[in-house]
């Protein structure tokens, strides 16, 4: 992996203030609105309180927004000819992938860090293990959505489509129990959607699987959800890449 190229790419991405706002600033703002200022923020939930529950949810939303955008833009760069330019340099494909992975995880860490710091400063409370493990799961699990970005980028081959993909995360977030607690038939349906398993797994150190409606998800459910969607996104990305090569 080329350190200079990685730093230049990181600088280019972080200079896009509008994108960084939606990646890092918006989740923090949502936390302040839905977690830090509500009357129920100090109410106990699992190994912490409601403020921490909302904090993890908003950090997860910010992390997947980052990885979706970077994964999608990486795919668009390749299919629009940047890959041919890189082919004239000593940079290997494996180094390019490693570089994008490092950038995606670094940018995804920004909303997690900011939201967790805000949570610590505004009354989010939980056990030390809940803080540490939830942060790690939030960051690691967001890598699945880099594959989602790759699918959109390789399928539609435009930066606009990548922006639309990031926009669809709002819908996934509602269905993933990130913004409002779901119940009944809608909750049952939500458990099959992409963000549900990731968010539930990130919150598991806090909630131990218990939901706001009093029911409990067994640990295997969010794990299975994450694994299945990772396979779906990975399979689709591979298929679109191969289809693109056949057209060429």
N, C-alpha and C positions, 0 to 999 in steps of 0.2 A: 504494500500500500504506500502510495506517495504522500508524504506528510505535507509537502508544499501545496499540492493539488487539493488535498483535503481541507487545508486552511483557507485556500482561495474560495472553494465551494461554500464553506461555512460562512465566510464573509459575505459572499454574494447572497446567500439565503437570508442571513440576519439583517441585511440592508433593506430588505423588503418589509417595511414597517407595517403595512396593512396586513400582510400575511402573518407576521409575528403577533400582531394584535389579536387576530382571530385564533391563533394557536395558543398563545400564552395569556393574553390579557382578558379575553372573553371568558374562559373557564374560571379565572380568578374572580371576575365580576359576578358571574353566576353564583359562585360560592358565597360571596358577600350578600347577595340578594336572597338566596334560598337557604343558606346555612348559618351565616353569622348574625343575621338580624331578625330571625324568626323567634317567636316566644318559646318554641319547643326545643331550641338548640341545645339546652342543657339536659334534656330528658335522656335517661339511660337507654342504651340499646347495645346489647351484647357486652363486649369488652370496652365500651366507650360511651359516647353520646351521639345525639342526632347530628350535631355540627360535624363530627368526624365522619359520619356516614355520608353526608353531603359533600364533604371535602374530598373523600376518596372518589366519589362519583364524578365530580367536576374535574379532578385531576386526570381521571381515566378518559374523559371526553377530550380534554386538551391533548393528551398523549396520542390518541388515535387520529386526531385531526392532523397532527404533525407527521406521523408515519404514513398516513394515506397520501398526503400531498407530496412528500418526498419520494415515496415509492412510485407514485403515478408520474411525476415529472421525470424521474430516472428512465421510465419506460418510454415516455414521449421523446426524450433526448435521443435514445437509441434508434427508435423507428424513424425519426425525422432526419437522420444522417450524422448525428454527433458521434455515433458508434464508428462510422467509417473514418472520421477525422482522428478519433482516438486510436484506430487501427494503424495509423501512420506513426504512432509514438511507441515507445517501449512499454507503455502501460498495459498490463495484461488484464483480461476480463475479470479474473479473480480479484485483482487489486481494485478494479473499478467497483465491483460488487462490495468488497470490504469497505471501501471508502464511503459508499452510499449508506451502508449499514451503520457505520460509525456516526455519520452525520444524522441519520434518522433517529438513532438512539440518543444522541446528544441534544438534538432539538426537542425530542419528546420529553427529555428530562427537565426542560425549562418550565413547562406548565405544571409538572408534578412538583418541582421544587418551590415555585412561587405559591401554588395553592396550599401546599403543606405548611409553608412559613406563615401564610395568612391564617391558616387554621390554628397553628400554635399560638398566634398572637390574639386570636378572637374567641378563644374558649373551646376549641375542639379538644376533646379529652379521650384518651384510650390507653391501654397497656403499652409498654415499650415494644413488645413483640408485635402488637397490632400495627403500630406506626411503621416499624422497620419492614415487616413482611408485606404489608399492603403496598408500601411504596415500591418494593422490588417487583411484586406481581403486577402492579400497574404499569411499570416501565417495560418489563419483559413481555407481558401479554400484548402490548401495543404493536409488537413486531408482526403479529398476524395481519394487521391492517395495512402494513406495507405491501403485503401480497394483494390485498384488495385494491390498493392504488395501482399496482402493476397490472391487474386485470383490466381496469378501466383505461389505463394509459396505452396498453397494447391493443385493446379492442377498438378504441375510438381515435387514438393518435393525435390528440389535441390537448393543449393546456386548459381550454375551456371545459373539456370533459373531466379533467382532474379536479377543477374547481367545483363542478357539479357533484363529483363523487364525494368531496369533502362536505358539500351541502347535504347529501343524503344521510350523512352521519347524524344530523339532527333528528331525522325520523328514526334511525336505529337507536339513538339515545333515548327517545321517548319509549320505544318498545323494549329497550334494555333496562328499564326501571331506573334510569339515571336522573331524570328530571322530576317525575311525579310517581308516587307509589301506585302500582297497578293491582288489579284484583279480578277475580272471576275469570270469565272466558278470555278476556284480553291478556291477563297474566299467563294463562295456559298457552296461548298463541305466542306470547313474547318469548317464552323459554326456547323457542326454535329459531329465534332471530340472532344475527351475528354478535351484537354487543352484549346480549344478556349474559352469556357464560363468562365473558371476559370481565364484566363489571361485578358479577356475583363472586367470581374467584378473587378479584382484587379486594372485595369487601369481606371475604370469608374470615380473615384473621380477626376482624371486628365483630361480625354478626354470627359467626359459626353456622351460617346458612339460614338463619331466621330472617323472615321477611316482615315488612311493616304490618301485613295483615295477620301475622301470627303463625303462618305456616313455615315449614322449614325445607330447604333444598338439601338433599344429600350431597356430599362433596363430589361424587362421581358425575353429577349432572352438569355443573359448570365446566368441569374438566372435559367431559365428553363433547359439550357444545364447542369449546375452543378447538379441540382436536379436529372435530368434523369440519368446522368452517375453515380451519387452516388447510385441510386437505382439499376442500372445495375450491378455495381461492388459489391454492398452489396448482391444482389440476387445470383450472381455467386459464391461469397465466401461461402455463406450459403449452396448452392447446392454441392459444392466441399467438404465441411466439412462433410456433411451428407453422400455423396458417399464414402468418406474415412472410415467413421465409419461402413458402411454396409459391406465394404470389410474385415474389421477386425472381 
